[in-house]
């Protein structure tokens, strides 16, 4: 993802270009983001590390549905990207 110069700039935006005014404008302003930086120092230091979110539209963890087969969409979100943020 860092091959393209524009994508690389957007992926590091949370470290270099975001406003630090105390308001929650991006996931990088959240307590969870800061906790990950605190707990995993080596990961938090490098702004190139990708932060991913995983979203599904349902799960069958214990197999109690009547069907033996299921299909669920899975989305992977890159939190580092700055698209639409001010």
Secondary structure, DSSP 4 states (H G I P E B T S, - for coil): --SSHHHHHHHTHHHHTS--SSS--SGGGSHHHHHHHHHSHHHHH-TTS--EEEEES---SS--SS-S-----EEEEETT--TT--
